[in-house]
Amino acid sequence: MGERAGATVVLFRGVTVLHAAMTVTQAVAAGAILQASTVGLIVHQAVGGTLLLVAFVQVAVAALAWRPGGLPAWPIGVSAGLVAAEVAQVAVGATGVLAVHIPLGVAIVGTAMCLAVWTLRARPARVLERPPVIAT
């Protein structure tokens, strides 16, 4: 695996761990909101906007971790699914429909955590180099 390919995998690991940590922060802030904390609401809103940005970046980095990084392609789909879920989460949260907002948040946290754990354990496929051409 080339140096550039290895760097993309390391970057993907970092972004997925950051994303997962931010989703957990969202859950903690949501708990604070349920305790009538104004700070919890401020943190939940601030992290929510930044979380979407990180999610979009994660999709692009997942593509780089696939090619040239050597990881499988399925994390791109999972990352894109997280973007879609998080966009829906913001919309549902803005309307105040907690019956959807809370379970969707739990699903997002679980998915982000599973993906982050997988990235930390994943090993890229070996990039096969062309054999040298021997002139006869």
Wavefront OBJ file of the C-alpha trace (Angstrom):
o trace
v 0.000 0.000 0.000
v 1.388 3.351 -0.988
v 1.981 6.221 1.385
v -0.890 8.228 -0.104
v -3.291 5.296 0.177
v -2.318 4.773 3.817
v -2.878 8.444 4.585
v -6.420 8.323 3.194
v -7.280 5.350 5.409
v -5.869 7.130 8.476
v -7.836 10.265 7.551
v -11.020 8.202 7.148
v -10.468 6.664 10.568
v -10.041 10.100 12.104
v -13.146 11.522 10.454
v -15.333 8.547 11.424
v -14.157 8.689 15.048
v -14.788 12.453 15.141
v -18.230 11.929 13.614
v -19.108 9.215 16.131
v -17.872 11.348 19.047
v -20.001 14.230 17.841
v -23.092 12.016 17.668
v -22.501 10.926 21.271
v -22.097 14.595 22.228
v -25.471 15.226 20.602
v -27.065 12.502 22.721
v -25.573 13.946 25.918
v -26.730 17.443 24.958
v -30.218 16.076 24.208
v -30.296 14.591 27.686
v -29.385 17.988 29.082
v -32.234 19.544 27.088
v -34.634 17.084 28.713
v -33.311 18.415 32.040
v -34.331 21.931 30.885
v -30.718 23.036 30.327
v -30.259 26.090 28.123
v -26.594 25.172 27.650
v -27.664 21.716 26.451
v -29.832 23.323 23.774
v -27.029 25.634 22.648
v -24.550 22.732 22.440
v -27.099 20.512 20.644
v -27.739 23.164 17.986
v -24.068 24.083 17.512
v -22.822 20.511 17.294
v -25.723 19.585 14.998
v -24.671 22.070 12.327
v -21.024 21.080 12.523
v -21.962 17.402 12.534
v -23.573 17.753 9.108
v -20.394 19.290 7.724
v -18.315 16.426 9.131
v -20.786 13.913 7.668
v -20.435 15.400 4.173
v -16.644 15.347 4.464
v -16.828 11.726 5.629
v -18.490 10.670 2.359
v -15.675 12.189 0.306
v -12.983 10.722 2.542
v -14.709 7.313 2.405
v -14.366 7.407 -1.379
v -10.652 8.135 -1.034
v -10.267 5.359 1.526
v -11.766 3.022 -1.066
v -9.656 4.217 -3.992
v -6.704 4.566 -3.574
v -6.919 3.492 0.086
v -7.868 -0.121 -0.430
v -10.870 -0.298 1.914
v -14.149 -1.777 0.642
v -16.725 0.481 -1.042
v -19.633 -0.131 1.349
v -18.534 2.540 3.905
v -19.263 5.140 1.205
v -22.903 4.040 1.193
v -23.101 3.960 4.977
v -21.569 7.440 5.149
v -24.024 8.751 2.540
v -26.878 7.128 4.475
v -25.723 8.945 7.601
v -25.803 12.239 5.697
v -29.387 11.554 4.582
v -30.422 10.524 8.099
v -28.788 13.574 9.643
v -30.427 15.964 7.178
v -33.764 14.355 8.049
v -32.836 14.594 11.736
v -32.298 18.343 11.491
v -35.621 18.787 9.684
v -37.538 16.639 12.170
v -35.819 18.328 15.101
v -36.755 21.764 13.791
v -40.412 20.734 13.675
v -40.239 19.320 17.200
v -41.480 15.821 16.363
v -39.635 14.033 19.169
v -41.349 10.706 18.428
v -39.196 10.544 15.284
v -36.264 12.737 16.328
v -35.190 10.643 19.312
v -35.275 7.156 17.716
v -33.622 8.480 14.567
v -30.907 9.992 16.745
v -30.355 6.648 18.457
v -30.030 4.963 15.052
v -27.547 7.606 13.883
v -25.399 7.223 17.008
v -25.398 3.437 16.707
v -24.504 3.480 13.025
v -21.778 6.095 13.434
v -20.260 4.186 16.363
v -20.297 0.852 14.498
v -18.661 2.433 11.445
v -15.985 4.102 13.590
v -15.172 0.842 15.367
v -15.029 -0.973 12.021
v -12.637 1.623 10.552
v -10.280 1.238 13.493
v -10.145 -2.521 12.925
v -10.225 -2.587 9.111
v -7.145 -3.474 7.144
v -6.834 -2.214 3.577
v -6.441 -4.715 0.786
v -2.933 -4.974 -0.545
v -2.410 -2.906 -3.621
v -0.853 -5.218 -6.134
v 2.050 -3.813 -8.012
v 2.759 -4.782 -11.563
v 5.552 -7.290 -11.886
v 8.656 -5.914 -13.544
v 8.895 -6.445 -17.277
v 11.893 -8.551 -18.136
v 13.313 -7.922 -21.567
v 14.323 -11.037 -23.430
l 1 2 3 4 5 6 7 8 9 10 11 12 13 14 15 16 17 18 19 20 21 22 23 24 25 26 27 28 29 30 31 32 33 34 35 36 37 38 39 40 41 42 43 44 45 46 47 48 49 50 51 52 53 54 55 56 57 58 59 60 61 62 63 64 65 66 67 68 69 70 71 72 73 74 75 76 77 78 79 80 81 82 83 84 85 86 87 88 89 90 91 92 93 94 95 96 97 98 99 100 101 102 103 104 105 106 107 108 109 110 111 112 113 114 115 116 117 118 119 120 121 122 123 124 125 126 127 128 129 130 131 132 133 134 135 136
